[in-house]
């Protein structure tokens, strides 16, 4: 039986461990100084070398070489025994299947026996977060005061599930995801040794698909090598399920051209042919990510064939960047959504509907009337204009009132909006009530030389609209902005102040004065 590549090329010395220099150097120093701890916790993503480093540590502490700097030597009997998986004093335990109190008690009973071959018994407990609460409690005392011949190495991918009482008894080492370039370099070495023909672009795709896990990358290379042909980018995409299918292109086009029927038909045809809904959603997300990279000027990071790249460039030019980001989020949610369990196509259908229904113009603001008349739903993602659209306003106020040019404001309302909280906080404690009232203001505007303050009710207006309160507000404005203003308090239905990036003397602000309300705003 052929040995898997990740096992065949598992590091046997410290200097062959990839991407974890910060951990390796610390352990080497402790071995040289004969200061090896009794309990270690290795935490990090899967396939980053936790078990490999644990085996190297077990090998090093039991190595028979007289020079600590050369441990492990890979030449003595103990090192060879570890390499050949026949060293009896390295005990690997899978906590996923041995997670009960009885399993830990059995371990505690056996740990007191002296090592059979080496100087230390090394217990490597993989996926230690799978232990039950009772099992962790049973392990605590042994972790804190193990026999002098015992060393524990706990490995986990979910450190947040480890009790603090366990963490405090271990030396903790964080394993990081392996950088892409280091993964590619390792894969090239393996491919050369195994005489596997691989295109440069395929190496990069495999490395990215591994998500920083060296073992995953080697397993993917092994899987692709089993095809018996040269590993091209197209082959890697097909086997790994990352190829941009015509289905993905058709879905993107249907969104762009606002053709929901065509989009649904495309999705159903793919699912009826056996496509997995989540896999299709992930492919759409990956395609949208490619569009984002192109829009950001990083087309060289996109792994796609020449024809697909040409299509992606066309879509990247047609879609607005905010649309691409929104659709990426929508279909990413579909990829992890569990609601479609009884109806496999449901999550994708909802995602397509949401993508088609989303506003298409950036910085668009819709304002409803006081009675909440519904705003018209814009048609979906037609190619979005790069220019900023005019706000859409609905109000029962007469058009002449909204469109009439107001007197030139004495101050920029945006400046007051930005400073309002700090102005309220600057009041002395004796004016705490006024400070609270200022924080209740929902709308701020300048009309000529008058500061308009909108509050939610007549009661609040009556509390704020008092001579001493008004005088204090005028003094705040005078001290901060060096101008004299009149102050007028009104009741407003606006749910919030007019945003700073909206013209305070424009159509939207005027509509709000008449009871309008901001119901949607895309940034």
Secondary structure, DSSP 8 states (H G I E B T S, - for coil): ----HHHHT---SGGG--S-HHHHHHHHHHHHTT---SEEEEE-STTSSHHHHHHHHHHHHH---S-GGG-S-S-SHHHHHHHTT--TTEEEEETTTS-SHHHHHHHHHHHTS--SSSS-EEEEEETGGGS-HHHHHHHHHHHHS--TTEEEEEEES-GGGS-HHHHTTSEEEE-----HHHHHHHHHHHHHHHT--B-HHHHHHHHHHTTT-HHHHHHHHHHHHTT-S-B-HHHHHHHHT----HHHHHHHHHHHTT-HHHHHHHHHHHHHTT--HHHHHHHHHHHHHHHHHHHTT-GGG----HHHHHHHHHHHHHS-HHHHHHHHHHHHHHHH--GGGSSTTHHHHHHHHHHHHS--STT-EEEE-TT----------S---SS----EE--SS-HHHHHS-----SS-HHHHHHHHHHHHHTS-GGGHHHHHHHHT--EEEEETTEEEEEESSHHHHHHH-SHHHHHHHHHHHHHHH----EEEEEE---SS---TTS-TTSHHHHHHHTT-EEEEE--
